[in-house]
Amino acid sequence: MDDLNQNPAKINKWQFWIDRGGTFTDIAAISPEGQMSTRKLLSENPEQYSDAALEGIRRILSIPSSDPIPNHLLDNVKMGTTIATNALLERKGERVALVTTKGFADALRIGYQNRPNIFALNIQLPEMLYETVIEASERVSVSGEVQVELDEVALEAELKRVYNDGIRAVAIVFMHGYRFHEHERLAANVAKKVGFTQISSSHQTSPLIKLVSRGDTTVMDAYLSPILRRYIDGIVNALGPQSNGQLMFMRSSGGLANARLFQGKDSILSGPAGGVVGMAKTAGQAGFNKVIGFDMGGTSTDVSHFDGEFERVFDTTVAGVRIRTPMMHIHTVAAGGGSILHFDGNRFRVGPDSAGASPGPACYRRGGPLTVT
């Protein structure tokens, strides 16, 4: 938003701001002459384009969809995306294997034994993001003493087993690994040797005490990062290798990160965080410093609060997943305009799956299902 207040004379290239949602993608741009342009596209429209963000850039620059984007015309591209958020809400992430200390296979499933509804007789535990667990023979004490050396041979055999089953993402979470990294590092090397393409270690993903929160965050990173990386690689390939420094993504904390450094754990509230920053700036310009934000998209609805300072949290739960990473204080529910309505014989149920942009809700008349819209 601050970029919009620049002196237009200082801008000699195009600047783009993009909000890539699950249903719609919004593009705003400033030309070298300081003129503002906007576009709104369906996030998925395979009959017309392969990617909405790139198509929006092409349309503003008046470039045919089949032509490459001239990178030399771009100063920067800043993007917020709900790709990872929606994948988490709809449970459409990567297949993940969890590697943890022997004896702690069920630690994340047991969690903290919280009872949000103490009178519930039928307790519904959240679905785990990992598909299988490998218990590694290793143990390091709280003071760093190696009590059991990591059995790399046995671990390699187990990793090969799940790799042959088609799993390509692994989350490594060892007891006290946030402080003593060596065993996690060795396990990551074994996973790399086997051929895993996504390796998330807890000491790099969430280097904080508490096994459960650290473990959930690491699993979530392994679950979402491959989806995010494929999308980012597609954008970078279209803009050219030199665009790495120009392409930036909004983090859940409200800051920007270079495309190369953007990870799954940073992306959960990427889109909504940009909305909170925009809401605060816009309200401030209108003379309001206390506002409530309500952002209903196609897949999810986000509610936020601003009273002069951005509220951030470090421990939160999104879609039943405990996350420990700096994030804007935003409440997200899987209910948007495109959330699919299901009838179970007794009642209607909303979401969490969404009709998306293609085929979209039934009202798009493209054979889509009945939705909130």
C-alpha angles and dihedrals in degrees: 000000000000089000088065089064094057122117103265089221089067092057111086098162137042119278121202134196116189133186107195108194131176093259108016134028120207121201127191123181142176118213124219086261092056097254117147120227130180136188135182120203139170107262089228123034106142093177091064109024143000098226129021097210093053091043090053091053090049093049093050090048090044092238122148115251092245095053125091118252111252100237094196089070093061126086096180144332117215117190141184116194137187093197092110093038093054092044088055094045092048094037093237099136132121124295107261136196117204118216113196142155115291110267095029101081092121098040095105092043091052091044116164094322090239116176108206088178107035093189096053111121095188105051113201111207116205116257112261116240094217120080101204140007130227116198109211119207100238140105135183120186125234088260094052099259112147104233096169122021116228110264098222094176094057091042092052091052092051093046090051089053094056091039090057087051089063102261114139103171125073133185116204116203119166130176109272089359090136088072105024108045106174099095093046090049092051091047090050089053090052091050091049090050090052090052108255110161097201118046118172117185119193095226089060099036102042112358095187135114121265117073098218100053091039090049095048091049092049093048090049090051091053090045096053108025096078092054091047093046093052090052094046092047089053091053093046092049091052094047094041132255091278090063092079091095093044098049116081133171131209113246125217088252092062097255130108127252131193112255091246092057098043111114137183093255090057095048106062094097098021095124098037092046090060088051092054092050091047092047092051094047094046093046090048091054088052091051099258122124099171115062141150118219124214115183115178114183133169097277107020144018121224126197123191142170131218125184101167096299132064109249115222132182132196100197117045143139123236120182090344094308120120110226129188110192133100108282140163111261097254129148112219127189128181095244120107138142091279098045108131119243115225126192114207095187094271109042145005117259124198121219148276086175118066134210088226119195097304117077085354126183121335090259089067086069094224097115096273126151130262109279141169089274 
